Amino acid sequence: MSDSEITPASPPPAVEMEAQPQEKPHQEPSKKPRNNSLTFSIWPPTERTREAVVNRLIDTLSTVSVLSKRYGTLPHDEAAAVARIIEDEAFSAASASASADDDGIEILQVYSREISSRMLETVKSRGTSGSTADTALQTSIPSVVPATTDETES
């Protein structure tokens, strides 16, 4: 009989274990409004995140993209230096706008806007400076456009 007593005793703990996870999700929503012990902040970003932003900026500035079609690309070394400056300045500007009550979302938006505007300023100023990379790109684009229009006119 001891074997039969052990067998029925085993399933109830498994049933109880299955029931416990179901109870936890019901408890979680009631915990969310309290939010006294749990804090969530997305600012400041980790070094890993900041490095990922710099790497993405380097890619955007040094490879073919929507920006490069209009303003040209930067050499990889120059793009790396410029990307670090852009990210550092954007981080400083966003940090200066931080408030103690903020959870980081507004600051992150400032950071993102600063990066975008500084990147645009950089490529626009480079495009008007007439560097050789930009000049080569700009001269190749007009030669393609008239050739296409000449073929359609003939």
C-alpha positions as CSV (number, residue, x, y, z in Angstrom):
1,M,0.0,0.0,0.0
2,S,2.8,2.4,0.5
3,D,3.4,2.4,-3.3
4,S,-0.2,3.3,-4.0
5,E,0.0,6.0,-1.5
6,I,3.1,7.6,-3.1
7,T,1.7,7.5,-6.6
8,P,-1.5,9.6,-5.8
9,A,0.6,11.9,-3.7
10,S,2.9,12.8,-6.7
11,P,0.3,14.3,-9.1
12,P,-1.1,16.9,-6.8
13,P,2.2,18.8,-6.4
14,A,2.4,18.9,-10.2
15,V,-1.1,20.2,-10.4
16,E,-0.3,22.8,-7.7
17,M,2.9,23.8,-9.6
18,E,0.8,24.3,-12.8
19,A,-1.7,26.3,-10.9
20,Q,0.9,28.6,-9.3
21,P,2.1,30.1,-12.6
22,Q,-1.4,30.8,-13.6
23,E,-1.9,32.7,-10.3
24,K,1.2,34.9,-10.8
25,P,0.0,36.6,-14.0
26,H,-3.2,37.6,-12.1
27,Q,-1.0,39.0,-9.3
28,E,1.3,41.0,-11.7
29,P,-1.3,43.5,-13.0
30,S,-2.2,44.4,-9.4
31,K,1.5,45.0,-8.7
32,K,2.0,47.3,-11.7
33,P,0.0,50.2,-10.3
34,R,1.9,50.2,-7.1
35,N,5.3,50.3,-8.9
36,N,7.0,51.4,-5.6
37,S,9.8,48.9,-5.6
38,L,10.4,48.6,-9.3
39,T,12.0,51.5,-11.3
40,F,12.6,51.4,-15.0
41,S,14.8,54.0,-16.7
42,I,16.2,54.0,-20.2
43,W,18.5,56.9,-19.6
44,P,21.5,57.0,-19.7
45,P,22.2,54.4,-22.4
46,T,24.8,51.8,-21.7
47,E,28.3,52.1,-23.3
48,R,27.3,49.2,-25.5
49,T,24.3,51.0,-26.7
50,R,26.3,54.2,-27.4
51,E,28.9,52.2,-29.3
52,A,26.1,50.6,-31.4
53,V,24.8,54.1,-32.2
54,V,28.3,55.2,-33.3
55,N,28.7,52.1,-35.5
56,R,25.3,52.8,-37.1
57,L,26.3,56.4,-37.7
58,I,29.6,55.2,-39.3
59,D,27.7,52.9,-41.6
60,T,25.2,55.6,-42.6
61,L,27.9,58.2,-43.3
62,S,30.3,55.9,-45.1
63,T,28.1,53.6,-47.2
64,V,25.4,54.2,-49.9
65,S,22.3,55.5,-48.3
66,V,19.5,58.0,-48.9
67,L,21.9,60.7,-47.5
68,S,24.8,59.6,-49.6
69,K,22.8,59.8,-52.8
70,R,22.2,63.5,-52.1
71,Y,25.3,64.6,-50.1
72,G,27.9,61.9,-50.8
73,T,29.7,59.5,-48.6
74,L,32.5,60.1,-46.2
75,P,35.7,57.9,-46.1
76,H,35.4,55.3,-43.3
77,D,38.1,56.9,-41.1
78,E,36.5,60.4,-41.4
79,A,33.0,58.9,-40.8
80,A,34.3,57.2,-37.6
81,A,35.7,60.4,-36.2
82,V,32.6,62.4,-37.1
83,A,30.3,59.7,-35.7
84,R,32.0,59.8,-32.3
85,I,31.8,63.6,-32.2
86,I,28.1,63.6,-33.2
87,E,27.2,61.0,-30.6
88,D,29.2,62.7,-27.8
89,E,27.6,66.1,-28.5
90,A,24.1,64.6,-28.7
91,F,24.7,62.7,-25.5
92,S,25.9,65.9,-23.7
93,A,22.9,67.9,-25.1
94,A,20.4,65.2,-24.0
95,S,22.0,64.8,-20.6
96,A,21.8,68.6,-20.0
97,S,18.1,68.5,-20.7
98,A,17.5,65.6,-18.2
99,S,15.3,66.0,-15.2
100,A,15.1,64.0,-12.0
101,D,11.4,63.1,-12.5
102,D,11.9,61.8,-16.0
103,D,12.0,58.1,-16.8
104,G,14.3,58.7,-19.8
105,I,11.8,58.6,-22.7
106,E,11.9,62.4,-23.3
107,I,15.6,62.5,-22.9
108,L,16.0,59.6,-25.3
109,Q,13.9,61.5,-27.8
110,V,16.2,64.6,-27.4
111,Y,19.2,62.3,-27.9
112,S,17.8,60.9,-31.1
113,R,16.8,64.3,-32.5
114,E,20.2,65.7,-31.7
115,I,22.0,62.8,-33.5
116,S,19.7,63.2,-36.5
117,S,20.1,67.0,-36.8
118,R,23.9,66.9,-36.2
119,M,24.3,64.1,-38.8
120,L,22.3,66.2,-41.3
121,E,24.3,69.3,-40.5
122,T,27.5,67.4,-41.1
123,V,26.6,65.9,-44.5
124,K,25.0,69.2,-45.7
125,S,28.1,71.2,-44.7
126,R,30.3,68.7,-46.4
127,G,28.1,68.7,-49.5
128,T,28.5,72.5,-49.8
129,S,32.2,72.4,-49.1
130,G,32.8,70.7,-52.5
131,S,35.1,67.8,-51.4
132,T,36.3,65.5,-54.1
133,A,34.1,62.6,-53.1
134,D,31.1,64.8,-53.2
135,T,32.1,66.5,-56.4
136,A,32.6,63.1,-58.1
137,L,29.2,61.9,-56.9
138,Q,27.4,65.1,-57.9
139,T,28.9,65.1,-61.4
140,S,28.0,61.5,-62.0
141,I,24.4,62.0,-61.0
142,P,23.7,64.8,-63.6
143,S,25.3,62.8,-66.4
144,V,23.0,59.9,-65.7
145,V,19.9,62.1,-65.5
146,P,20.3,63.9,-68.9
147,A,21.2,60.6,-70.6
148,T,18.0,59.1,-69.4
149,T,16.0,62.2,-70.5
150,D,17.8,62.3,-73.9
151,E,16.9,58.7,-74.6
152,T,13.3,59.3,-73.8
153,E,13.2,62.4,-76.0
154,S,14.7,60.6,-79.1
